[in-house]
Amino acid sequence: MKTDIKVEADRLAADPRISDYDFWRSLKNLNNEIFHIANNNEPIPFAMIRWRAILKQARMKRGHA
């Protein structure tokens, strides 16, 4: 699973069609959605956690924290 995340993050980070703002906005929206789900004491889908890790790694590869 960890290699899948790294491969996908590398692919997204190298894609010139995705702007830094797109990464930031997507990560912010995903974090907000996870927060709302957690606030309602509902289970957080594993796919959301996986995509959050992918987006974070892709942003870091572009030089943003």
C-alpha positions as CSV (number, residue, x, y, z in Angstrom):
1,M,0.0,0.0,0.0
2,K,2.8,2.4,0.9
3,T,4.3,2.0,-2.6
4,D,0.9,2.7,-4.2
5,I,0.8,6.0,-2.3
6,K,4.3,6.9,-3.3
7,V,3.7,6.0,-7.0
8,E,0.5,8.0,-7.2
9,A,2.0,11.0,-5.3
10,D,5.0,11.0,-7.7
11,R,2.7,10.9,-10.7
12,L,0.5,13.8,-9.5
13,A,3.5,15.9,-8.4
14,A,5.0,15.6,-11.9
15,D,1.7,16.5,-13.7
16,P,2.0,20.1,-14.9
17,R,-1.8,20.3,-15.4
18,I,-2.3,20.3,-11.6
19,S,-1.4,23.6,-10.0
20,D,-0.1,24.1,-6.5
21,Y,-3.4,25.8,-5.7
22,D,-5.3,22.7,-6.9
23,F,-3.3,20.6,-4.5
24,W,-3.9,23.0,-1.6
25,R,-7.6,23.3,-2.3
26,S,-8.1,19.5,-2.7
27,L,-6.2,18.8,0.5
28,K,-8.2,21.5,2.4
29,N,-11.5,20.2,1.1
30,L,-10.5,16.6,2.0
31,N,-9.4,17.6,5.5
32,N,-12.7,19.5,6.1
33,E,-14.7,16.5,5.0
34,I,-12.7,14.2,7.3
35,F,-13.3,16.7,10.1
36,H,-17.0,16.7,9.6
37,I,-17.2,12.9,9.4
38,A,-15.1,12.6,12.6
39,N,-17.2,15.2,14.3
40,N,-20.3,13.2,13.7
41,N,-18.6,10.1,15.2
42,E,-18.9,8.3,11.9
43,P,-16.2,6.0,10.5
44,I,-13.8,7.7,8.2
45,P,-13.4,5.9,4.9
46,F,-9.9,4.5,4.4
47,A,-9.9,5.8,0.8
48,M,-10.1,9.4,2.2
49,I,-7.1,8.8,4.5
50,R,-5.2,7.3,1.6
51,W,-5.9,10.3,-0.7
52,R,-4.9,12.7,2.1
53,A,-1.5,10.9,2.3
54,I,-1.2,11.0,-1.5
55,L,-2.0,14.8,-1.7
56,K,0.3,15.6,1.2
57,Q,3.2,13.7,-0.3
58,A,2.6,15.3,-3.8
59,R,2.6,18.8,-2.3
60,M,5.8,18.1,-0.4
61,K,7.5,16.8,-3.6
62,R,6.5,20.2,-5.2
63,G,8.3,22.0,-2.3
64,H,5.3,22.9,-0.2
65,A,4.7,21.7,3.4
